[in-house]
Amino acid sequence: MRRAGMALGLVGAVAALGCKCRADPPPAESPLALPSVPPVPSGFVAGARRFDADVEHPYNAVHRALFDRESEANVPDCVDAGTCVQGSPMAPLGGPSARRRVHLGGDELAIFSGPNVDYLAEAARATEVERAVERALGLDPTRAPIAALLLQNDLWDRYDQIFADLAKGDRAGGDELRRVQRAVVRLIRHLALAPAAIGALPDNLAEVEAAYPTLIPGLSRRQGWTEIRTRANERRSEPLRYATRHTRVAGHRLVFRVLVAAPGGVLRLPTSERPSLPPGTRFALVASPLAIARGAELVASPLVTLIELRVASSESFVARSLTELPFDVLDGRRALLTQVPRPGGGLERLAPDALVPLGATCMPSMGVLVPMRSACPNCHGMPGATLTGPMTHGDVVFEEEPDPKAAFARTIAEKGLDPAFAALLPEIRSGP
C-alpha cells in the first residue's frame, strides 16, 4: 500500500452514529468481544490463492485480470499506528485520516468490487482478460463446481458493472470494455452448471456453525432463530416491496436473509418501524450467491458466503474499544470455500479493525475505508438493539418468514426484471 498525505476528517460519519456518550460502566465482556485476534490481510496480495493452490491456474488468472487494480481511499491514521482496536469506537471515524493508494483485487470481500470499471477500459487489460478467459474455457467446470460457481458470480458482477457503464453513452475505452464484456459472457456461459449439480453442492452452514459455535449457535438448524422478511419503500407514496437494501446493492446476485434469535428462544416481533428488541437478541444477515445454470436459469446456491452478526446490548452499554462492540463478520474466502475440507466452513472471522468500505454491505462508499466494527454502527447505531437501521425513509413492515427458500425466489424474480440480465439472457442462450 502506497500512502499519500492530504489529511481529511470524517466528521459527517460520526454524526450518523447516534452514539450515547455516557459514563455507565460497560459489562465485563460484550457479547462478541475479541480480546486478541490476528489481523486479517486486506487488499491485493500478489500470487494469493483464490480458486486453486496453483497461482497460475486459469481461474486465478481470470480473477486477477478482472479485479487487480489500484484505487484511492481515505484511511484513518490509526490503521498505520495500529491503535484502532484499542481506541474509542468513534476514533477511526472522527480522527485524522489520509488519502491513500490501495491495492485491490485479492481474495477480499465482494463489496470491494465496486462500480468502477475504468481500469478495464484499456487495450492491454482487455487482452489480458481475453487470454485468461481462453485458458479457462479449456477446463471442465464440473471438476471444480464450487470454484466455477464462485468465479461465475464474480464475472457476473463485472458484466453488470460494465453494462451500467456503457449504458451511460459514449466514453473513452468503450471498445475495450465491450471486448472484456464479450469475454466475460463466454466464460459465464461455460461455467454454467446443471441446476441439479448446483443443488447438490454441499451446504456449508453447519460447518460454519461448528467452527464458530458461540457466534451462531443453532443457526444451521434454525433452532431458536426466526427469519424476518421486510416490506419497505423509500417514499411513503410508493408501494411496499419485499427486499433488503443489501440485496439491491449486490445487484440481486447475492441473496440476503435476516434471522433473529431472541433470548429464551421466543421472538415477539414488534410492529413499530424501528423496533427495539431485548438485550441479548442476536441478529444474523446471511448471504448466498445466485448462480446462472445451464439454459440461463437462475438457481439458488446452497453456499453461504457472508454472515454479518450483531447482538443487542442494554441501553446503558458503552463500548470503550472496537473489541467491545457487539458486531462481527464471517466472510467467505474463495481460497477456503474451494478447499476440501473447508476450514471454518469456508468463512473467516474478520478482525475488528479489518478494513471495509464505509457503509459496508448496506451503502458501501469505496472512497472511505474504516475498521469493520466502526462501519457497522453507521447503520445500526450503538448499542444496536433495533431490528433495522435508520436508512429507510418510508414505511417498513416486518413479518416472520416461514419459508427458507422465499428470499431466493424473491431475489430471482427481481433479477429477472434487471435490464442487464435481460441483455445477458440471449447471450447465454445463444452459445454452446
N, C-alpha and C positions, 0 to 999 in steps of 0.2 A: 504494500500500500504506500503510495507516494503522497506526501502531505503538503498542503499549501497553507498560507496564513489566512487572513480575512476573517477575523472573529465575527460571529453572528449569534445573538442570543435567541432563545426560543420562548420568549415571554408569553406569546399568544397561546402556546400549548399548555403552559402552566395554568392559565385561566380556565382551560377546559377541564381540568382535573376535578374541580369542586372539592378539593381536599379539606378535611377538618383539622386545623392546626390546634389540637387540644393537648393538654398535659396529662391525660389519663394514661396510666401505665399500661403497656401492651401485655398480652398474655406471654407466658414464658416462651411459647413457640407458636408461630402462626400455623394454620393447618397444613401448608405446603412448604414450610421452612426448609431451606437447604443450607445447613451450616458450612458445608465445604463441597464445592462442585468443580470438577476440572473444566477448564474453558473449552467451549465448542468452537472450532475454527470457523470463521466466516469469510466469505469472499472466495475468489478463484485460487485454486492450488494447482499448478501445472502438473499434469500427469496423474491427477487424482482418479481413483477408481470410481466409476459410476455404474455402468451396467455389466461390466465384466472386469476380472482382475487384470486382463491384458490391456495396458494403456492404449495400445494401437487398435483395439477391437473396433470394427466399423461403427457400432452403436456409440461408443465413446467418441469416435471421431466426428460423427454427425452432431452429437450434442455440443462438442467444442466449437464446431463450425457455426452453429446456430446461436450459441449463447455466450461464448467467451468474448468479453469486451471490458472496456474501462468506462466508468461513469464518474460523475461528481455528486457529492452529497455532503451535507452538513453533519459533522460528527462531534459529539460532546468531548471536551478536553479530558474528562475523567476516564475516557476509554484508554488514551495513551498513558495516563498516570496510573491506571489500574485501580482506581479508587471508586468506580461506580457502584460496586457491590456494597461497600461499607458506608457510603454516604446516604444522605436523605433520598427517598424515592423521587422527589421532585428535582433534585440537583441536576441530573442529566438534561432535564427539560428547560430549567431556568438558568443554568450556569453557562459559562463561556463555551463556545464551540468554534470550529473552524471548517472551512470548505476543503474537502479532501478529494484526491483522485482515488477511486475504489475499484479494484478488480472484481468483476462478477463473472459468473459462468460455470462455477463449480457445482458440486452436489449440494445445492443450497435450497432453501425454502422456495416453493413455487411462486410466492408473491414477489420474489426478486426479479422475475422475468420482465415485468413492467411493460408498458405500451410502446416504448421507444424501439424503432427498428432502423434508425438511421445508419447504424453500423453495418447493416446487411445490404445497404444501397451502394455497394462498392463492387467493382468488377472482380477484384481478387477474392473478396469474400464469397461472392456468388459462385465463382469457380470452385472454391474450396468446398462449399456446400454440395455442389453437383458431384464432385469427385467422391466425397464421403458417402453420399446417398447411393451412388452407383455401386460402391463396395457393399453397402448394407443390403442392397437388393439381391445380392448373391447368397444371403443367409436365409435359412428356413425359420420363420418366426415361431413355429410350433415347438422348436427345440429349446427355446427360452421364452415361454409365453409371458411371464411377468415382466421381463425386460422389454419385450415387444409392446406390451400394454402401456408401460410407463413412458417409453420413448414415444409412442404414438400420441399420448396425451401432451407431451412436450411439443411435438411437431404441430399438433392442433392449435396450441397456444400461439405459435409463431404464425400459422396460417391466418388465424383470426386477426392478429395484430397487423399483419401486412395488408389484409383485406380492408381493414378500417383505415389504414394509412393511405392506400391507393384510392379509396372512395372519396378522399378529400379533393382529388383533382390532380392535375399535372404537378410533378415535383421532380427535382433533380434525383437521378438514380432510380427512377421508376422502372426502367427496363431491367436493371439488376434485381430489383425486388420481385419482379414478375418471374425472373429466372429462378430465384430462390423459392418462390411460391410453387412453381411447377414441380420442382424437385421434391418439395415437401409433400405435395399431393401424391406423387408417385409412391413415396415411402409410406405415407399414411395408408394408402390402399394396400400395399404389400404387407404391412404389419397387421392388417385386419384378421382377427381370429374368428373361428366359428362361434356363434353365440353360446353353444353348449360348452365349448372349451373355456370360454370366459367364466361361465357359471361354475365350472368345475375347479377353478383355481382355489387353492387352499386359503380359507378365511384366516386372517392373522390377528383378529381382535383378541381371541383367547390367549394367544402368545404374548400380546402386548400387556394384557391384564396380569399374566403370570410374571412378567418382568417388572411391572410397576403396581404391585397389589395394593399398596397403601394409597395410590392416587385414584385408581378406577375400580375399586372393589365391586364385583358383581356386574360390571358393565357389559361384558361379553354375553352374559345370560339375561341381561336386563333385569337382574334381581335387585329390586329396590329402586330402579331407575324408571322414570316416565319420560317418554318422548313428547315434546311440545311442538305444535305447529303454530305458525304465526300468520295472521292475515293483517295486512297493513297497507297504507297508502302514504304517499309523500305529501299529498294535499287532501284536505277533507272533502273536496268536491269530487275526487277520483274514486273509482270503485276499489274495494278491498281486494288484495291479491295475496295468494299464498306465495311465500318466498322468504329467503333471508338475504340481507344485504351482501353477505359473504358470497353466496351463490352467484349473485349478479356480478360482483367484482371479479369472480373467477370465470366469467363468460359462460356460465352454465356448463362448464367442462368438469367441474367438481360438484358433488352433491354434499351439502352441509346439513347435518341433523343436530337438533338441540335436545339434550337429555338432561334431566334434573333428578337428583336423589335427595329427598328431604330427610331430616333426622327422624329416626323411628320408622322410616320406610313408607310413610303416608304423606303424599303431596296434596295439599289443599291449594288449588290454583286460584289465586285472586282474580278479580275481574277488572281491576284498575289498569290503566295504560302502562304504568311502570311499577308493577307490583314488587313489594319488598318481601323477601322470604326469610324464614327463621335463620339465625346464625347456625353454621354447620351445614347448611344446604350446599350440595355440590352441583356444579354446572359443568357440562361437557359439550363442546362443539366438535362434532366428529365429521371428518371429510373423507370422501371416497371418490376416485376418478370415474368418469364415464368412459366407455370405450366405443369406438366405431367398429362394429363387427362386419363380417362379410355381407355384401349386399347393402352396405351403408346403413345397417340397422344400429340404432343406439342401444347399448346394453349396459346395465348396472354392473359395476365391478364389485367383487366381494372383498377387495382390499381396502383397508383403512390407511390413509397416508398422512393424516394430521389429526391431532386431538388437542384442543385448547381447553384448559381447565381453570376454574376458579372456585373458591369456597367463600360463602357468605360469612362475614365477620360481624361481631356486635358493633353497635353504634359507637361504643367507647374505644374501639380498637384504633390505635395509631401506629403505623409501621415506622420503625426507626431506620430501616435499610431495605434494600431490594430483597434480601434473603427472607425478610419477614412478610413481604407482600404475598397474599394468598392467590397467586397466579402461576400457572405452569403451562408449558407447551411440550408435547411429544411430537416430534417432527419426523416424517418418513424420509429416509435417505435411500436413494436408488441403490447405493452400494450395499445397504443392509437388506433391503427388500428382495434383492435378487440372489442373496446367499441361501445356502441350504446347510444347516438350519439357519433361521433368520435371527440374528442377535436382537434382543429386545422386541421381537416380533416385527423387526424392520424399522422401528421408531426409536429415535434418540431423544433423551430428555435434554432440552436446551438449558444452558446455564442462565442464571438470572440476568447476566449482562451480555448475552449473545445479541449481536446487533440485528435489528429488524427495521423495516420502514416504519416511520411514524404513522400510526393508524392501523398497523398490522393488516390482517385479512379483511377488516371492515372497510377502511378507507385509506389504503396504503399511499403514502407520499414518498416516492423514491428519492426526493431531494433531501430528505432528512432521515438519518439512521440513528436509532436510540436503543438502549438496552431493552430487552424483551419486557421485563417487568415494569419498565417505565412506560411502555407503549400501551399495555392493557388498560390501565386506569383512565386513559383518554376517552374510551368509550364506556367503561363500566364504573368509573369512579372509585372512590375509596370511602367506606370499607368494601363496597362491591356486593351489596345484598340484593340488588334489583335483578329481575329476570332479564331485562334488556337494557341497552344503553340509551343515552339521550339523543341518538342520531335520527330518530323517526320524528317527523314534524306533523304527521297527520294522525289518523286513528290507528289503533292497534288492538287486535283481539287475539287472546291466547286460548288455545284449545289442546286437549290431550289428543295424541296421535296413536291409535292402537295398531296401525299397520306399519311395520318397519320398512316396507317397500314403497310407501306412498311418496316420500320425499324424492325418491329416484324417479318415479313416474311423473311427478310434477316438473322436475328439472328437465327430463327428457322432452316433455311437452313444450316447455319454454324454449329449449334449444331448437326445437323444430320450427319455431317462429323467427329464428335469427336469420337475417339476410345473408350473413356469411356462410351459415350452414346450408342455406338454400342454394348458394352458388357452389358449394363444395360437393353436394349430393351427386349431380350429374358427372362431375369429375371422377368421383369414386366409382360410380356405377359403370362408367364407360371403359374402364381398364380391365385387364385380365383378372 
